[in-house]
């Protein structure tokens, strides 16, 4: 077993049948192809945003590059972001930091489904609660001692399936270890901003 397949499969048990809504044969085929052709692992995701009014903006995600070529989602996906009235917005969507909480929950949950399916564990439910603490004095420019972003994020999973509690906890831990969003949040990612005015 190489390090790539170790990312999703259990040491002694794996399944090659669809499970938990995951096309497990395709998952293992993808792992095999990428292990043999590492260049196929290079992806670039894109999002295009438009300001609408006030603190309301809308982002469209329609295409991405990966597996050696351009791809288009089955439909363009649109996400609205705004601030609630208490933060001088019109509440036309979740705040940007709430989208960040959604992103960590979504990434970890997808990993749990994939890893459980690969290990032959049938899930019956996966629920998450995510909380992020922020002190607005930073973004309001009232204190240089307070960071602009979250000072901490807590994720709690309630998970059930046909495996022991210990096995389910190991699946969640493996998802955390391989989560792209967890990595971005905890290790930092360089962000370059350019302006065309």
SULJO-V556023 format. One record per backbone hydrogen bond with DSSP energy under -1.0 kcal/mol. CO is the residue of the C=O (numbers start at 1). NH is the residue of the N-H. E is the energy in kcal/mol with one decimal. If there is no record, write none. Layout:
# SULJO-V556023
CO,NH,E  CO,NH,E
This chain:
# SULJO-V556023
2,6,-1.8  4,7,-1.0  5,8,-1.4  5,9,-2.0  13,10,-1.0  19,22,-2.3  22,19,-1.8  22,24,-1.9  23,27,-2.1  24,28,-2.6  25,29,-2.2  26,30,-2.6  27,31,-2.2  28,32,-2.2  29,33,-2.6  30,34,-2.7  31,35,-2.2  32,36,-1.7  33,37,-2.2  37,40,-2.2  38,41,-2.0  39,42,-1.4  40,67,-1.1  44,65,-2.5  48,60,-2.9  50,58,-2.5  53,56,-2.9  56,52,-2.6  56,53,-1.5  57,81,-2.5  58,50,-2.5  59,79,-2.7  60,48,-2.4  61,77,-2.6  62,73,-2.8  64,71,-2.9  65,44,-2.5  66,69,-1.8  69,66,-2.8  71,64,-2.1  77,61,-2.9  79,59,-2.7  81,57,-2.5  83,91,-2.6  84,87,-2.0  84,89,-2.0  85,88,-1.9  94,82,-1.6  95,99,-1.8  96,100,-1.4  97,101,-1.5  98,102,-2.3  99,103,-2.4  100,104,-2.0  101,105,-2.1  102,106,-3.0  103,107,-2.5  104,108,-2.2  105,109,-2.3  106,110,-2.4  107,111,-2.0  108,112,-2.3  109,113,-2.3  110,114,-2.4  111,115,-3.0  112,116,-2.7  113,117,-2.1  114,118,-2.6  115,119,-1.9  116,121,-3.1  117,120,-1.3  118,15,-1.4  122,162,-2.3  125,160,-2.6  127,158,-2.9  129,156,-2.7  131,154,-2.8  133,151,-2.9  135,138,-1.6  136,140,-2.1  137,142,-2.3  137,143,-1.3  138,141,-1.4  152,133,-2.3  154,131,-2.4  156,129,-2.2  158,127,-2.6  160,124,-3.0  160,125,-1.7  164,168,-2.4  165,169,-2.3  166,170,-1.9  167,171,-1.9  168,172,-2.0  169,173,-2.3  170,174,-2.4  171,175,-2.2  172,176,-2.3  173,177,-2.3  174,178,-1.2  179,183,-2.0  180,184,-2.4  181,185,-2.5  182,186,-2.4  183,187,-2.6  184,188,-1.1
